Amino acid sequence: MKLKVFFRARVWISTMLALFCMLSQTLPSLADTSLSLGTESKTTNIEEQTNSSKQLDPSYSEKLEQWKKEGASIDHNGELTISGSKLVNQSANANISTGTYNGKNDVLIWSASRDEWIEYEVDVAQGGLYTIDMTYNPFVGTKYRKPIALNLTVDGSSPYLESKSVELYRHWKDKFPIRQDDKGDEIRPSADDKSGWLSWELRDLSGGYVDPLTWYLKPGKHRIRLAGSDPFALESITLKAPHQTADYKTVKGEWPTGTPPVKSDPIAIEAEQMQWKNDSSISLAYDNDIATTPSVRGHITYNVIDGARWSSNNQEISWNFDVPESGYYKIAMRAEQSFVSNRSSFRQIMINGKVPFAELKAYRFMYASGWKSITLSDEQNTPYEFYLEKGSNTISMRTTWAPLSSISSSLDHTIGELSKLSADLRTLTGGVDDKNRTWDFKQDLPTFIEQLQGVHDDLNGVRERMAAINGRADAITQALVTVQKDMEDLLKNPDEIPYNASILNRLQGRVAEQIKQLTYQPLQLDRIYVVPAEQPLPKMLPTLYEKWEGAIINFIDSFKSKRKTNKDEMVLDVWMLRGRDYVNMLQGLADEMFTPKTGIKVRVNLLKDEKLLVMMNAAGIAPDVALGLQQSIPFDYAIRGGVYNLKQFPDFDEYAKQFSPGTWPAFYYNGGYYAVPETQEFRVMYYRKDILQRLDLKVPDTWDDLYKMLPVLQQNGMNFTPVNDHGIFLQMHGLEYYLQDGSKTGLTSEKSFNAFKQWTELQNKYAIDQQMDSFYQHFREGSYPLGIADLNTYLQLNVAAPELNGLWGVAPVPGERQEDGTVARWMGGNMYSSMIMKNAKHPNESWEFLKWWTSADVQSRFGTDLETLNGVTFRWFTSNMEAFTQLPWKEDDLQSILEQWRWYREVPNVPGGSYLMEREMKNAWNRTVIDGMNYRTSLELSAKELDREVQRKLQEFNFVDQNGKMVRSLDLPVITKPWEGVDKYVKK
């Protein structure tokens, strides 16, 4: 018996060894096959696959807690100062020098224009937690407006997420006195950069912590690296123990006692008269409340700080005031905090640059409707008293949401738990909602119910904490109640959960939306009062009678005409389809630059809806010039004879050379051009430098390069963005969408079929996703480390993804290599345009205005003022390339954008085809990708529909006679060469 067992075991072992030997020869070849793609790359293991698309860096609060457990302390007196000029290493491309800058000698002058880095070495004697203070001077000029963004690493790594992007701010000041327009209304002032030598203790840029960031440095030598692309001068870096701010009771006990009461009058500070602000987009607003000062009845007066614009990201304002005599004062303000129902806002309040006591690290401004008189007080409403020395003093207020950061962390944890549950559910169901299958859910996924119940119960604590911090329940707490109710519905019928798997993703989205709301901290200010402690506060709010009086005055003023016009005076009438600030800014520029030069007066009006233009044109009361119109509008007016043909002006051909030739087909009709380009957007490719480097991948230059990369990305749980623009492929191959005479489409050519096949094979052959919810979010978390998106994404990543600072770049879209070795990247985009109406009273003057408006100097000035007033997210994508290059782009990114611009080409408009092309191309794509129809058959169907509609419209506009014969040609323009005008702006 034992012998039989022995032989059976031998047989089993021999079989397994044979199988192992066979597989050992096969598996390596399989692995090699998966990577033999003509590109040097590597895959990662399953754990790395998961990590690649998740943000694994700990938050500062998590790291600080870990450091404290390791014995890190703030109780030390270590302090180190490094001279900015004493760096020990630098990147090969670092553009640095040492010398004198703005009155200081032996400083580092870092003229960065692309991603660079510098390093310093410090020898720490006392281990512990250190803050980092930098004394710096930003470069000042029209190309330098954003804060200086730096990625700070210690000994080669970023210890926590917030250290990946810290910012050094500028100081701005609004231009006073405020200019007025011809109606007596004030024009919202822009700000001047008043930055000089400044000092700043590094903080997280979102304002999520009341104290500066710290780094744990053990005794010994350490390397500090600063990486960035923004130029500035650096005098010194100081490392020191964190300052510990005592509470009010302790601090007041240290102030002088026995001082006589101050007998001077209250000091009133107009909030709009700030000494400086650290963000140019903190702007002024107009408030017509009877008690708001200053105010001119019947006219717009910018007299308050705009609370909606002063609401996030360490935004700080400082005011200067003179104290007549030393002593104790209380501080009050006329403020409005009614932006979000029942939501409190928080401010860190500083006197002479420092938080005087702990209670002002994050002072709460409770929600209340309308203007309120607010005195800085304790929880018993007893006013705080401040000891101020005679002479010049400052008060500063900085936006913070620090009290709510723990709520954000808890909600992040909730999202993480829901994400895990969603993944478990997908694993169970295979991602398919099979209604014909029955489940015993507690047995099939036994821990799921308990985990979901735990997430539900945890939200109770989050809601209670939120209400306590906020001072009352608000919309966030109510939203969490709704999330809990949805969970309860799932828990009532566990066996139904697999049929409602998508609800977990929706719950994650709703919780994430609440996190976003936490950071919004608006506060509107009219005046600040510094009042002797013994005196009553000045009257800040109107009586009931005054409120009624103000309402009546405002009502009467609304009927008064402010327009001052002379019927015999020639005034160019310009309508602009943009916001009020755009209109006011253009009016100011016209008054300042255009009218004095030409003698032509201009009246710029707000066009709220393009439909009004249609109605006014039909009524014969249209303006001379219309601005800010979608690129499709001029063609619609041109075929109906409603807009001026610019080719009639003798200098048009010379004027047109300053723009890309590929822009003009969009404005062409029947031998004429009917608009000029104003702004211009197109797509570029974004890539994650860190992820591509880890996978040994290079940025693809052609689509063939990308195809070779895709298996590597997909094996690591990543992918490329869906490409929903047919123009990227059809234009790239040089396809002409229409025959040159405009009689039918060119979609049935062999070139068209091949391009359409390549487009649909992204999904059918290369497994790219069919649709995408948010490229920004996928790119940020790393699941799409490569992707094609518009230029607005560039701004979004700069502003809303600071942790990726220096870790991403921009490149032209992949193209097709031509026989001569060049890579064709033809692609269109989206433009806004300006046109002269057919019935313009002053066509020649209108043409002079359009030439002025689209000139490099004016476009550069307009874009600069717009971004200064509203922030980087309002960047003006001007069509004038010379002006475009003067905007504050990172040099490497600008070069990539210009290279893509070289290949810009719009599709000419054809009656019938212009509005149907997009729909039919989408129909063709759906039939091939979703329904599985042959690509050639699908495209032929769409081509037939398009040709039928084009013929019908050509007959309507008399290009085709009743018998279907072409009687006159559209003679469409053809663009076959990339724009050589880019060359002078591209650095070789």
Disulfide bonds with the S-S distance in Angstrom:
none
